[in-house]
Amino acid sequence: MMCAEEADPTNLEVLLALGVSHTNELEQTAALKYLYGWLRHHPKYGTLAPPELANSLYYADVARLFNEVAQMSPEDADVHIVFGVLYNLSREFDKAIASFKTALKLKPNGYSLWNKLGATQAHGVQSADATLAYQQALDLKPNCVCAWANMGISYANQSQHILEKEFVRNNSNLDGKMKAYLIAH
């Protein structure tokens, strides 16, 4: 992914993916950098992102900018997706879930978005709801490895170990190491 950014540092899809990745690793500074970069390089919203802010990013500043964008374009699913990622970064899972659900109303066939919703629900202690979101992601893209793995983990979190092991064993999309790890735990 970093190579993709080097090839095109203004690619919105890459910037969002890097923001998500750093959010998943709880690396707030790096996540804010990429989410702010997404905004700064966006053809429609870039003028809202002052370049001088890039050197000292704070969560509140980035969230304020995205609030402006959301008010400007409430129909833009990508803005709600970024908001969901931002709320995950601040551990405000209910707000993140609401943002992802809004994005899903605008972009219902986004398998990756369904997976993000499920992961956020799982973090917010809603594992039963998470499995429904993961299933929706898998219905849209049956070989989505992240959704398969997350589904297995969600079953484990619900203490549904029989379903978890059956699910993992029957999933031909997981590589051998991941499958062995999930079955063992």
C-alpha angles and dihedrals in degrees: 000000000000088000089055090053091050090051092050116006091184098056104127095203092053093045091052092046091051090048089053092046093052090045089054088053091048090241098146099177094052092042092052090048092057096040090050088047089054089055095042094052096041109115093221101038105027094102090064092062110079109215093222090063090066091078096056111029119180125182093239092053094049092045090050091053092050090049088058091049093048091052090048095048112018089163094062108103092194091061090055090047091054089047090053090052091048091051090050088053091056091042091243093140098169090056091045091052091050090050093050091047090052090050090049091055087058097037108024096165096058103121091185090052091052088052091051090050091050093048091050092048089051091052089048090055095255098122094153091056089043092060090055091052092047090050090053089051090050092048088056096041114014094190096054098132094191092056091047092051093043091050090055091048090048091054089050091050089054090051089244092137096157091055090043095053092043090048093050094044092051094047108097091179095072116089118241097258094050091046093050091048094050093045091050094051 
